[in-house]
């Protein structure tokens, strides 16, 4: 990315109109690549969805199951 790919207005910066399709195409190409994930070949775009399902299952699980420490509620 180069500076001329962006438009700056006041306190904001955004991709300019001409370069948005270039970035979107590159991102889609990256997300459509298959990678090894949990002993399977999957497209990158599905990994986030899989992790979200895993988290939802943890949150909905019976309280008798062991939850990761980071998921435990703590008082402030």
Secondary structure by P-SEA (a helix, b strand, c coil): cccccccccccbbbbcccaaaaaaaaaaaaaacccccccccccccaaaaaaaaaaaaaaacccccccccccccccc
